Amino acid sequence: MSDRHMDATEPLAGGGRMDSTTNPATEAFVAHRNLLFTVAYEMLGSVADAEDVLQETWLLWAGVDLDTVRDQRAYLVRIVTRQALKRLRTLGRRKESYVGPWLPEPLLTTPDVAEDVELADSVSMAMLLVLETLTPTERAVFVLREVFDLDYDEIAEAVGKSQAAVRQIAHRARSHVAARRPRETVSPAETRDALQAFQQAVETGDLQRLLDILAPDVVLLADGGGLKQAALAPLVGADQVAYVLSRITPGMSLQPAQVNGHPALIVRIDGDIDTVITLRIDDGLITALYAVRNPEKLSHMERETTVTR
């Protein structure tokens, strides 16, 4: 299943078609699909895995007796959370053998996402990397409580824990995230200004201009996944990062875009997407750069993704 808008008669993976005009189960699933995708993506940081989880959720949902369901939205969120938790534990083992730094898959998001500050923050590359430091259950509880504002009883059913345990997990996860998330909320205008200055410095090869907008301890993470050339360890320090960025060739074009709810740059070579660069900004300076080069993570970047709370 793709991450674009799904038509009521969208084909399902494995055959069959959805027809929400005659099937109440399909109608309910389509109505909540964007929400379910967002939950799965925030838990997994992977578009492909989130789509697989949606497929699994649909197959389970299609076999449910709707007469026994009081709240269809809550029931669907419960299914997608449980499926995402299973996959999250598998992903953890997969990441252990990943070549170089692992970064979440970027999303080309619709303009309205940036207008919802809390949603944009929750799907930002910086926040998704913070969520990577939580245990699978902590991540699920944090996402469901802090992003989607679910009641503790709903979360308890989704993760298979008692309400008391969920409250404790939520408190622990909240403290953990608060200590690691960006120190201040940066407006879209500030991010755009920083991105524009960054783009001009890179395009002109102006090393000093780059140094002026990079924090002294800036970190560059590049994800090539072993398929594209990329540093196998984080690059730290303005001098080192600026030197690497100043070597971007004239044949590359830098295109501003909305990625994960924030201004970002898409680097193209001969029209094809080569890299997606997102920024983290603190106190007016760029403190982190995330460059996704793994082509398997960029295949969906030609179309917008709808995420919602």
N, C-alpha and C positions, 0 to 999 in steps of 0.2 A: 504494500500500500504506500502511495507516495505522500509527501508532506505538502502537497498543494491542496487547494480547495477540492473536496470530493463531491462529485455530482451524485444525486440520489440513485442513479443507476450505474455507479462506478463499478467496474469489474473487480472482483475480489481475487487475491492471490490464490492460485490453485483452482480457479474456475468459479463459475457461478456469478450472479450479478446481484447488486443491492437494489431493491425497489422499495423505497420508503413510502410510496403511495399505497402499497397493499400490505406491507409487513411491519407491524408495530415494533418488533424488535429492531429491525433495520432503521426505522424512523428514529428511535431513541438513540441508537448508536451514532447515526449521522449527526443528530442534534448536539451530541456531546463530544464528537470526535476531536475537534481542535483542543478542547480541554484535556482529553485523555492523552493526546500526543504531547502536550506541554508537560503533563505530569511525568510521563515516561522519559521524555528528553531531559528534564531537569534531574531526574534520578540517575540517568545513564550517561548523559553527555554525548550520546551517539544517535544520529538520525537513523541509521540503518537498524540499530538494535531497538530504537523506539518504535519504528514501523513494524518490526517483527513482533514486538510486544502487543501492538495494536491488533495485529492479525490473530495472535493467540487469544487476546481478549474477545475479539469478535466471535471466534469459534466457541469459546466458553459461553458467551452471552447468548448465542443463537440457540443453545440447548437449555436455557433457563425458562421455567414456567413463570411468565410475567405476572400472573395472578398472585404469586407469592411475594412479589417485590413491592415494598412500600415506597421506596425512593430510588428511582432508576439511576439518577446521577450518582448517588452515594454507592450504589451497588456496582456500577461500572468503574468508579474510581477504586473501589476495593479490589476488583478483579485486576485492573491494570497495575495497581501497586504491588499486589502479590506476584504477578508475572515479572514485573520489573525487578523486584527484590531477588527473585531466582536468577535472573540474567545478570544482575549487578554482581552477584557473588562469582559467577562464571567470568565476567569481565575482569574482575580483580586478578584472577589467575592468569588471564590472557595478557594483562598489562605488565606482569612480572617479566615476560620475555619480549616485551616491545623494544624495538631498536630506537634508542635515543629518547628524548622527552616525549611524553604523551600529552596531547592537548585535545580538548573536546572538539567535536565537529562543528564548524561554524554554520550559522543559519543566516541566509539573506532574508531579513525580516521586513514586514510591512511597516509603512511609516507610522501607523497608529501605535505600534509597540513602544516607540520612543516617548510618546505622550503619556503613557502609563509608567511613571517613574519606578514604582515598586516592581512591576513586571519586567521592565527593562533591566533593572538591577539584578533580578533573580535569574535571568538568562544570560547575563554578561559573562564573558570569558573569565574574568577575574573571579566572579562568584562561583562559577561552575568548578574552577580549580580549588577554591576553598572547600566546596562540598566534597571534592575528591578526598579530603583529609578526614572525613567522617566515616564511621562504620556504615555498612548498608542500612541497618535499621535506623541509626541516627539520621542518616540522609533522608530516608523516607519520612520519618516523623517531622523533621525540620521542614521539608518541602510541603508536606500536607498541612502543617500548622501555620508556618510563617508566610508561605506564599499563597496558599489556597484557603487558609483560615477555616479548616475543618474542625469540628468539635472533637474533643478528646475521645469520646465514645466511638465516633466514626473511625478515627485513626487507630484506636485499639483493635477494632474489628479488622481493619485493613492489614495491620502488621502482626496480628495474632498475639498481642500483649494485653495485660490488664490496663485499666485507665491510670492507676497509680504509677505503674511502670512507665507508661507513655509520658506522663507528666514529668517524671524524673529524666527520661531520655530527652524530652524537649528542652528542659532547662539546661542540661549538659551540652546539647548540640548548639543551643542559642549562645551560650557563653563561648564555646569553641569558635563559632563563626564570627562573633563580635570581635574577638581578639585578632582575627586574621583578615577581615574584610577591609576594603578601602576605608581610609580614615575619614573621608568626607564625601558628601554627595556632590558630584560635578555636573553642572548643567549641560544640556546638549550643546548650547552655544559655546561654552568653554571647551568642550571636547572637539567641536568642529574647528575652533580657532587653533587649538593645539595640533589637530590633524593637518590642517592647511599649512601651518608653519613647518610641520614635519615633512609633508609631501614636497613643499618647495625646496627644502634643504636637501632632500634625497635626490630630487630631479636635477638640481643644479650641482650636486656633489660638493656642497658648501659644508666642509667639515666643522668649521667654527660655529656656523648657524645650528648644526646638529647638536654640538656640545652645549649650546645655550639653552636648548629645550629639553635636554636629557638630564635626569637627576644623576648626581655623582655615582650612586649605587644602583643605577638602572640595570634591569635584568632582561635579557633577550632569550626567549624559549622558542626553538624552531623544531617543528614536528615534520620529519620527512618519512617516518615509519620504515626506514630502510629502503624506501623506493625512490626517494629524491635526496639529493645532497643536502645535508643539514648538520649543524653542530650536534655532536652526541651528548653534550653536557651544556647546561645553561652558561651563557656569556654574561659576565658581571662587570660593571664599570662603564662609565660614559666613554672613555677613550676607546676601549675594545669594541663596544657596540657601535659607536659612530664610525669607526674604521670599516667594520663589516658592512654597514648600511651605505657608506659612501662608494662601495664597489658595485652597487646595483647598476647594471649596464644600461646604456642609452636605448637599447632595443626593447626594454621593458616599459610598458605603460602603466601608470598608476591611476586607478579609477575609484573615486569616493563612493561609498555605499553604506547602507544601513545593515550592520551585521550584529546579530544578537542584541538588537535594540539600541545599538550605539553606532556613531560614525566610525568607519573603518576604511581600509584601502584594499582593493582587489588588484593584484599585480598580474598583468597579462603579457604573454609573449606570442606574437603573431595572432592575436585575438583570443587565444586560449588561456584559461585561468591557470596561473602557475603557483600563486601564493595568496593567502588572505592574511592581512595584518590587522590586528586589533591592539588597542592601547589601554593601559591603566594610568590614570593621572592622579597625582596627589600634590597638593600645594602648588598647583600651576605647572608642575614639571612631569614629564613622562617617566614613570617609575618602572614600568614593565611593558614589554612588547611581545606579543604572541603571534608567531608566524606559522601558519598551517600550510605545509607543502605536500603532505601525503595525498596523492591524487584520489585515493579511495575515500577521502574525507571531503573532497571538493566536487564530487559528481553532481550534487544537487544544488550547487550555488548559482545556477543560471535561472532559478525560479524562486519566487518569494515563498516563505513559509508563514503560515498563520499560527501564532501562539496566543493563548488567552488564559485568563484566570476565571 
